[in-house]
Amino acid sequence: MNEQPPKASRPVSFAKTATVFGILLLAAYAVVGLMLTHDRRQGPALEHLEEATAVGVPAVYQLPEQAEGDDGTLPREPIVVRDGTPLYARKQTDQDEWLMLKAGTDDGGKIPLYHRYRKRKMTFEYFIKLAPGEYLELTPEKPTPKDGS
């Protein structure tokens, strides 16, 4: 009887597998950390938000002081030039600021112009903000003198 004793089974060791898994997990955390850092640095440039309405925008245009003896009418000279077209003051009006949408600026790039939003349609009159809720409506037609002068 020449039996050999049973071979002792080698204990299974997962140490090498666990080490490799741990190294891969740490590398993945490092990559995610680098991506987050890059994203946070780019955030201000990528996430620029601009309000499309006139809410909170300061008024940049002041009506000129009326001369003594003037009847209080609006100025007859062009207020701004938009796309080469002079725009004249039509009337002073009160509007809700959240209904006034930015339409761009004058040709000089200094005075913001607004459109009024109405349900399901956009009007194409231009407005300049004079004060919160107060606007000057503009028109391309030159105003005619009322007293014939």
QUIMO-V538628 format. One line per field, one symbol per residue. ss: DSSP state (h for helix, s for strand, l for the rest). A space follows every 10 residues. Layout:
ss->???
This chain:
ss->llllllllll llllhhhhhh hhhhhhhhhh hhhhhhhhhh hhhhhhllll llslllllll llllllllll llllllllls ssllssssss ssssllhhhs ssssslllll lsssssssll sslllsssss sllssssssl lllllllll
